[in-house]
Amino acid sequence: MNEAYFATGCFWGAERRFWQLSGVLETSVGYMGGVRENPTYEQVCTGVTNHAEMVCVKFDPALITYRRLLEEFWVMHDPTSLNQQGGDIGTQYRSAIFTTSDEQFQEALETRDIYQALLDEQGIGKIVTQIESADPHTYWLAEEYHQKYLAKNPNGYDCHSSTGVPFTS
């Protein structure tokens, strides 16, 4: 089982998008990329912790590739929007990928460049996604009420902006 970390704005809708993919074995939501240990949702929302709302995706690489997860990542949100997705504004809503291997890092950069070329064709702005190693960061599990939130609340809030540009290579 491999792990991947993605931030696309509000983590509820992103988690649902990932858990629906065949080959994804487990998902959770949490906080990553900030400066405070064991942050709470309330602290993250103030912006002082600098954490992003993150989805941890555990997947079987024999059933789904990391590249397929990246393709889903790029189209499920607007990676050209800095610290904002739709009406959600703040550093916790930034676009980010924290990689767990050199291969993941290279593939994140490669797919970013492919998607940027597709956005350029449509006259859409530059990707601002933070891409870096997960190594220096701790993944802090979010509170239980956030886990599988949209399974518990099927009609709950799911803010995901999108460029509307499909990922094709």
Phi, psi and omega in degrees: 000132177254162178239148175218150181233127182225140173237125183226027187104217179304127186284345183298307182291323179296318179301315180298318179302318181287318184293341179280351181277131177296131182104343173279121186267329185199146173227155170210164177242148181193200185232141183206152174090011182250194188246351183254138177285142176046057183289153173263163178303317181298319178293317180299320182294339178284340182089348184288339181274340182062022175280151171260148171287118192240149171248127173265124182245119174257127188219158176264111183295347174282342182252330179211137182272158173299323178301319179297321176297318178297318178301319177294317179305309186298324185268347184277355179209182178257098183286000178265357183263118183278119176055038181195140169224113183059230180277355179275118185235134177143162183298334180292346180258016181289162176270127183205150172230124173249117188267152183251004177201164176298324180296316177298318181300312181297320180291325176298316178295317181297314181290328175301314181294321177297314182291324177299319178298321178293321177294319179302319179300331182264000180075025180264149187300187184276143176292133180245014183300130174283124178233117179202170180294144175284343187311312183281358186250146173260137174268115179261118180298132178287167180303152185304322183294343176276337184291127181051039185306316183281348169283322179284329183229076188304333179259017182289174183298129180219079182274107172223111173283162179209152175282342184079003181264120178289155177271116176229144180229000000 
